[in-house]
Amino acid sequence: MKVLLSGVLGALLVFLLGIFREWWRNEQERRGLLRLLLSEVRHNAELVALVRKSGEETIRLTDIAAMKAEVWRESRARAARLLPPEMLLDLDSYYSRLETLLSLRHLTLSTEMMQGRWTLAVIEGKMDDEVQWSTSPTTWYLARTLEAEDIAQSSIKGYLEKAPRPRLWGTGKGMR
């Protein structure tokens, strides 16, 4: 009976240690992925800030071309598996707007057509969201991307600051 009981306790201990090990690995991967994504989001925010500090009032499509989404493209599947649903929605909102913004570089939009729409909207007093999009889609999407960028950064920072830092005994301070 003692042998059976010790076998059951040993199996239970191995099972619980396996669960802990899996949690620890996932948390390490999650934190690393979030650091990479935060770095990419910050890079894009810094580019916009630099253009604005240079005195330019509008951001050109050539400036937008320097914005990046590679980390997101390469890690979407892992992010879907590892990240909390709310954070995934925040990141998807940011990156979907950024991808649209980056896609606008390849469209040929008639400046005359956009200026005509803008002039007509001003005359009619109808400067709503749809008119702003149709007269300057780049500016419209950039504004929406920057709004989503603030939310995504806050979400990532909040998780990294509040989530438990997985440590193994004797490994120092853990991951920061």
N, C-alpha and C positions, 0 to 999 in steps of 0.2 A: 504494500500500500504506500509506504514512504517513497519508493522508487517511482511509482505512478504519479504521486503528488509532486515530487520534485521535477519530474518530466513535464508535467502540465505547467508548473510555475516557470520552468526554463523556457518552454515554448511561448508562454505568455510574455515573458521578458524579451525574448527575441522579436516577437511580433511588435511590441511597444517600441523597442529600439529602432525597428525598421520604419515605423510610422514617423518617429522623431527624425530619423536620418532623411527620409523623403521630404518632410516639412522643411528641414534645414537646407537641403539642396535647392528646393523650390524658392525659398526665401532669398538665398544667396543669388540665384539667377534673376529673380524678380528685382532685387535691389540693383544689380548690375545693369539690367535692361533699363530700369528707370533712370539711372545715372546717364546712360547713353542718350536716351530720349530727351532728358532735361538739357543735356549739352547741345543737342541739335536744335531744340526750341530756343534756347538762349542765343545760339549762333544766329538764327534767323531774326530774332528780336534785335540783336546788336547791329546787324546789317541795316535794318530799317532805321534804327536810332542814328547810325553814322550818316546815312543819306540825309536824314532830317537835320542833323547838326551841320552838314556841309552847306546849308542854306537853300537846298532844293525844296521847292514847295510840293512838287509831285514826285512820286517815285516812278521811274521809267521801267519798262519791261526788261531792259538790260540789267537794271539793278535787281529786279526780282529773280533773274536767272541765277544769281549767286545763292539764293535761298536753297536749303537742302531738305530732303525727305528720305534720304537713303536708309537711315537706321530704321525708320518706320516701315519702309517697303520690305526690308530684309527680316523684320522681326514681328510682323503682324500676327502670324500664326502663334508664335510663342507668347505674345502679349495677350492674345485671346484666351490662352490657357492659364496664364499666370496672374493677370491683373484683375482687380475687383471690377465688377460691371460698371460702376459709376465712373471710375477712372478711365476705363476703356471708352465710354461714351464721350468723355471730355477730350481724350486724345484723338478719337475718330472725328469729332467735330472740327478740331484744329487741322488735322492732316487732310481731311476731305476738302476743306476750304483752301488750304495751301496747294493741294494738287490742282484744283481748278484754277487758282491764280497762276501757277506755273504753266498750265495748259494754255492760258490766254496769250502767252508769248508766241504761240504758233498760229494764232488767228490773225487774219488781216481785217481789221475793223476800220471802216471808213471814218476818218476824222471829221469830214464835212457832214456826214450823216449824224454823227454823235453831237456835233455842235448845233446842227439844225434841231434835233430833238430837245437839246438843253434850252435853246432860245425859245422854242415853242412852249416848253414847260414853264419857263419864267414868265412869258407873256400871259399864259393861261393861269398862272399861280398854282401850278400842280407839281411842286417839287417833292413828290413822295419817294418812297424807297424804290419803286419800280422805275421811275423816271431816272433816278440817280444811277441805277444799274444800267439802263439802256443808253445813258449818255457817257458814262465812264465805268465800264465793268471792272477795269483794273483797280481803280480807286475804291469802288464799292466792295470788291472781294478782299482787297487789302484791309479795309476797315473791319470787315467781318472776321478775317483771319487773325488780326491783332486782338480783337475781343476774345476769340477762342483761345489765343495764345496765352493770355493772362489767366484764364480759367485752367488750362492744361498745366501751366507752370505751378499754380497754386495747388492743384491736385497732387502733382508729383512731389512737390516740397512737403506738403502735409503728410503724405504717406511716409516719406523718408524720415521725417522728424518724429512721427508718432509710432510707427511700426516697431515691434521688437527687433533688436539686432541679433541675428543668430550668432552664437559663439560656441566654440568648442573649448573644452577645458584646456588652459595653457596656451591659447592662441592670442593673448593680448586683449586689445580693446574691441575686437570684432570689426565689422565693416562700418564705415561711415560714409 
